[in-house]
Amino acid sequence: MRKVKGLDCLFSRPTLRRCWRKVSLRGAGAANMAARRWLWCASATVAVALLLIYRVPSASAQRKKEMVLSEKVSQLMEWTNKRPVIRMNGDKFRRLVKAPPRNYSVIVMFTALQVHRQCVVCKQADEEFQILANSWRYSSAFTNRIFFAMVDFDEGSDVFQMLNMNSAPTFINFPAKGKPKRGDTYELQVRGFSAEQIARWIADRTDVNIRVIRPPNYAGPLMLGLLLAVIGGLVYLRRSNMEFLFNKTGWAFAALCFVLAMTSGQMWNHIRGPPYAHKNPHTGHVNYIHGSSQAQFVAETHIVLLFNGGVTLGMVLLCEAATSDMDIGKRKIMCVAGIGLVVLFFSWMLSIFRSKYHGYPYSFLMS
């Protein structure tokens, strides 16, 4: 057979190899493109699936969080409408105060009001706390930004243990965000527990201003009216002889009583409202003298008033012994008694001063 030159060239081995290579390269390129397209589609599908998987639970969790918060606020508002100070046990405290979510602040008074606890200060602080909570509850600015609560030791001893608390009463602000800081614990020994002082502290910690409205107290006007009636009666009975109004001794005694009351700290008590005394809940020991120079107890005021009165009486006796026309023996007795009173009560006064101002180097008879 004759070989056709063109067909021989067309179907020669080198030509067939070149054509096969071209076909193979074109097939591989198409396969790579298809693989890339498939990989891109798969990646996009996986990304969309992951986005849906993670986004749906996140939205669901957010809705659940909002529902829980709404239930907590509704519960607190319901209790506040019934009683401005909410009594809490351990479960309520952990669920409504400690556990998130929370967009409100809670002012909690930790106290011990049971009779067998014998905490007089707790009862006095509770009265002021109730006045403050009522003032907030019935004010026009009342909102759900802040609530007032109370935890009694006999109803929530586990809360006291959880917070490592060993004294009462104690006021703590639990803010809407984060944990309580050092300033969120009220300095009771320094500021006292009057409703006005606690309201100032709350305004400083939460920016919520509470105007304290106290219930009317008719004891003061009644006593003033009684005093004016007694004075008017005396003036009426002695209307023919008004010389007692010019009695120097009477006016001096009245002025002395006023000076002793003011120098002993009565005005400070009226402004700050400190407790009468402090009883240690562990030892039962009662302190009548405050250990700091920045505060005092009501009992301490009475003690200082007594000591100042003793020193004053001693000085009066010394002046009378020096200027009186009495018998010399009586004047000596008055002199010795005056010196004794001054020395004794001044020594006690100085010892109290040393106990409050630590590091004071001087003392007299008593340390």
Disulfide bonds with the S-S distance in Angstrom:
Cys119-Cys122 2.11
